[in-house]
Amino acid sequence: MSVTGLQTEGLKYAKAIFDTVRRMSADTLGVSRQGYSELETDVLHYLQGLGRDIGLEVRADDAGNVWMTMPGRDRTLPAAMLTAFRRAATTTAWPA
């Protein structure tokens, strides 16, 4: 499968985001963030800023979940949604 220049740049952008979040979340076990902690909030603020930088509408609901929407021309049409959610776990670590 051939990777176009746009895909290559997109992959670099995504890798930079994951690398930054990994650095922000590093701990002795690997990578983890306590749900609803100051660190988790810092990571969400970082991601919200990225969303705003690329023109997404960004909002958080009452539970602290972040919603980023790419504005469409016709809001009456069906939409696709990707989501990630906050969870309250004591420690879940992935190797860095």
Number of C-alpha atoms within 10 A of each C-alpha: 3 5 9 9 9 9 11 11 12 12 13 12 12 12 12 12 15 12 13 13 19 19 13 17 19 16 15 9 12 14 18 23 24 17 16 14 11 11 15 19 16 14 18 18 13 15 17 19 14 14 17 13 10 9 13 16 14 16 12 12 8 6 10 14 14 19 18 18 17 14 10 9 7 8 8 7 7 7 10 6 9 7 8 8 10 16 14 10 11 10 12 11 15 12 11 14
